[in-house]
């Protein structure tokens, strides 16, 4: 997992509210929640900014589809 021991994430609670997101997608959302830009997320996750944009689009599509 991307987060160190100082990040307080309870996987059991996360799984109850993530609408079947993958662990990687949860990492993306956590970085968004921390206020990181797409460029910073791309740097942290070693992907391109277009990958970040596409992944976030897919996450939002999943979420709104399941509402």
DOSEVO-587010 format. One record per residue: x, y, z of N, C-alpha, C in turn. Coordinates in steps of 0.05 Angstrom, whole numbers, plus 5000, padded with zeros to 4 digits. Layout:
XYZXYZXYZ/...
***
This chain:
501749765000500050005000501850255000/500850454988502350704984502750855011/501050815030501050985054502850865075/504051045091505750955112504150925138/505450855160504050805185502751055197/503451295187502351535197499651605185/498951465163496351515150494351325162/492251445173490251285187488051195169/488450965156486450855138485650575149/483150535153482250275162481050135137/482449925128481549795103478749685105/477949585128475149485131473149705126/473549935138471750165133471850265105/474250275094474550365066472950185048/473149925051471849745033468849765034/467749855056464849885059463750125043/465550315037464550565025465750614998/467250434986468650494962467350394936/465050284937463650204913465350024896/466449824908468049624893470449734878/471649934890474150044878476449864884/478449864866480849714871482549864891/484449724902486349844921487750084908/488550044883489950254868488050504865/485550454858483650684855483350824882/483350684904483150804930485550974935/487850894926490351054929490051314914/488951304890488451544874486651734889/484451634900482551804914483751924939/485351764953486651874977488452104971/489852084949491652304941490052554932/487752504919485952724912484952854938/484152694957483152794983485252964998/487752894993489953045006490453304991/489053354969489353604954491453604933/492553374926494653364905493453414878/494953544861494153594833494653334818/493453324794493853084777496853044771/498353264767501253234762502653114786/501953204810503253094834502552794839/499952734833499052454835500652284816/500952374792502452234771505352184781/506552384792509252354802509452144824/507552154843507651974866507151684858/505351654838504551374830506151274805/507951444795509651364772508051294748/506151474742504451444718504351714704/503151724681502851974666500352124677/500252384671497852534680495352444665/495752354640493352244626492351994639/494151834650493251594665491651674690/492651884703491151984727488352074719/488252234698485652334689483752114682/484651914667483051694658482151524682/483951474701483251314724481151464741/481451724745479451874760476751874746/476851904720474251884705472951614710/474451404709473351134713472251104742/473651214761472751204789470051344791/469851584781467451744783465151604767/465751484745463751334730462751104746/464550954759463750734776461950834799/462751044812461251144834458451234826/458251394805455651494798453851284785/455151074773453550854763452250694785/453650674808452650514830450750664849/450350924845448551084863445651004859/
***
